[in-house]
Amino acid sequence: MTPLMRRAGTLIKRHAAGNSRDKPKVREEETMPYYMYVALQDDNKISVHSIDPQTGKLTAQGETPVPGGPFTLAISPDRRFLYAGCRETPQLYSFQIDQANAGLTQNGNVPLEAWPVYVNTDRKGKFLLSAYYQGAHVAVHPIGDDGSVGGPLIEWLATATGAHAMQTDATNSYAFVPHIAGNGPNAVYQFRFDENTGRLTPNSPATVEPEEFLGPRHFCFHPSLDVLYFSNEQDCSVSGYSLDTATGTLSLFQTVTALPE
């Protein structure tokens, strides 16, 4: 089961009648609806739930059939489209999101050579990026003007087993793919990314390999600093990497345990 949350694209505001200066203002986040998408692989569907922003209570809104075992989900930067990767029958789906109720309407489907462990769009939502744990590859598919995933395939590059994620940086110029240890090389692959064509080029160096047996798995970007944080599967820790924005390369500067003392 893979959950994914989004804030609705439509802003809902509540105002009491009368002079607004005499009434307390309601914060936007208190009135904007939130939704959660949950990939149910064994049930071949994606469920949609609304989230109460005050209590966190979930309310089921509906379900969308997705043959093939939906496993990993991503939402476009403009919050208008959802993408799903399937595990049982390797394929990608794209859906248009109803801005009124978060319902899904399929608008694209692409078969794959292997099942994707992770999908995400580039920063502009023009390309769908995917990583393949057992398939030992990364891929880039084009996204149409209507948000649909399609073909032909732009990239299908061999990396190594254990690939677990793929994202581009804030400038949309570089892409990073962590690979766990043990079943993988214990490394982060570094690429240059062409945001106009979707092409990937191995950076120099092509990988960053920590000396310790860490197993980088998933990662996120600091909101304002040139820093990335990786969760490490084998070491049960979190590592910080500095990003050189001139070269698109990473340097490990810190690792802290995620386990209680």
N, C-alpha and C positions, 0 to 999 in steps of 0.2 A: 504494500500500500504506500503510494507516494503522494503526500499532500502538497498543494501549492496554493498560496494566497494571493489575492489581488484586491486593489481598491477599485470600485466601480469608476468608469470614465465619466459618468454623469454626476455632477455635483448637486446634492439635495440640500437645500437650506430651509430652515424653519424660522419664521419671524412672527412675533405676536402683532396683532393689529394695534394701530395707534402710533404715537411718536416713538421712533426707534431709539431716540436719545433717552427716553424714560424707561426703556426696557433693557434688561441685561442681555448682552450679546451671547449667542450660542456659538461655540467654537465649531469650525467646519468639520473637524475630525469627529465631533459628537453626532453629526447628522449624516455624514457620508457613509453609504453602505459598503461593507467589506464582504468579500466572497472567498471561499476556499474550494479548490478543485482537488479531488482525491482520485488517483489512479488505482483501480481495483483490478489487478492483473488476472487473478483467477476467475473473476466474474466478467471479464471482458467489457468493462465499462468505466466511465469517468462520472463521479457523482459531484454535484454542486451544492454547496451549503452557504447560507448567509451567516455572517458573524456579527453579533451585537457588539458595537465598539465599546460599550460600557461594561458589560458583564463577560464577554467572550463566549456567550452561549451560541451554539451552532443550531441552525434550522435547515433541514433538508429542503432543497429547492427543485431538484430534478436529477435525472440521470441521462447519459448519452452512451449508446452502445458503441464499443470500439473493438472490433474483432482483432485477434492476434495478441492479446495480453498487454494492454498499456502499462508501461513501467516507469517512464521518466517524462516529466512535463516542463514546459517553459512558456513564458508569456512574452509577447512582443513589447518593445519599449513604449509604444503608444497605447498599450493595454487593449488593443482591439482584436488580437488573435492569440490563440493557444496552440501549442505544438506538442505532440506526443510521440514517443518512441516505444515500440512494442518489442517484447522479449520472446514470446512463444512463436510468433510468425514475424521475423524481422522486417519492420517497415516503419515509415514515418507518416503521421497524420497532421493535417492543419485544420483548424476550426475558426470560424468567425465568432466573436463573442457579442452576444446581444447586450448592448449597453444599458438596457432597461432592467433586465433580470438575470444577466450573466449566463444565459442559456447558450449552448454551443450548436453551431451548424457546420458540418464538415464541408471543406472546400478544396481539399487536396490529399493525395496519398501517393507514397513512393515506396517501392520494394527495396530491400537492402540485402547485402551479402552477409551481414552479421547483425546481431542485436546490439542496439546502442545502450550503454549504461548511463549516458548523460546527453542532454540536448540543451542548446541555448542559442539565442540569436547574437549577431554582432551588435555593436552599439546603435546602429542606425536601422536595424531590423530588415536589412536587405538580404541577409544570408543566414541559413540555419547551420549551426556548428554541431558536430556530434563526435563522441569518443566511444571507443569499442574495447571493453575490458578483455574479452577472450579473442576478439577479432584483431587485436593489436594494430589498430588503425585509427586515424582521425579522418573526418569527412566534412565537406562543405557543399551544401545544396543551395540553389537559388530560391529566393522568395519573390513571388510575383507582386505586382502592384495591388492585387486584391488580397494579399497576405497569404496566398496559397503556397505550399511547398511543392516544388516540381523538379524538373530535370532540364537538360542533362546534368549529371553530377559534375561539379566543378573540381573537387579534390577528393582523392582517396589515397592517403599517404600512410605508409607503414611506419609505425613507431616501435612499440613493444607491447607484450601482454601487460595487463594491469593498468591500462589507461583509465582514468576515472572521471575526468572533467575537462572542460574546455571553455575559456572565456577570452575576450579581447580586453585590452586596457582602455582607459578613459579616452585616449586619443584615437582609438580604433585602428592603431598601427601595428600592434603586437598581440600575439596569442600565446597562451600558456596551457600546457597539458600535463598535469601531475600523474605519475605512475607509482603505484605502491611498491613495497619491497617484498621479497619472498617470491611471490608470483609475478613480480615485475622488477624493473631495474633500479628502483629506489631513486627516481630522478624526476625532474621537471623539464619537459621538452619546451624549447623556446622557438617561436616562429615570428617572422615578419608577415603582416597581414595587409593585403591590398584591398582597401574598402570599396574600391570601384569594380574590381573583378572577382573578389573572393578568393584569390590565389594565396597560398601559403608558401613561404620560403624559409627553410631552416636558418635560424640565426647563428651567430658565431660568438660563443660556442653554442652548439645545438642543444646541449643539456646542462642542467645544474644538478650535481650529484652530492648530497650531503655526506659527510664522512660517517655519521652515525646511521644506524639501521632504523630510519624514521618511517618511511612509507607514506609520502605525501599523497593525499587522496582528494579532498575538496578544498576550495579556497575562496576568499573574498578580498575585495579591495578596500583600503582605508578610504573614507569619504573625502578627505582633503589632502592627505599625504601620499607620496609616491611609495607606498608600502602595500605588500600583499601578505595575507595570513593564510597558512595552510594547516589543515587538520592532518595529523599523522596517524595512520591506521595501526602500524606495528608498534610504534613507540608510545601510543596513547598520549600524545602531546600536541602542542600548537607551535608552529614556527613562523617567525617574521622574516620577510625578505624585502630588501630595498630594491626599488626599480630604477635603473638608469634610463631616464626618458630619452636620452640621446641615442642609445644603442638598443634599448628594449631588452636588456639583460638583467638577471636577478642576482642578488648577493644575500646569502643567509646571514642574519645578524643576531638571531635569538631563538631559543627553543625552551619552552616551559611545559611542565607536565600538566596534563589535564586530570590527573588522578588526585584524590584527596590525600592529605598527609597522614 
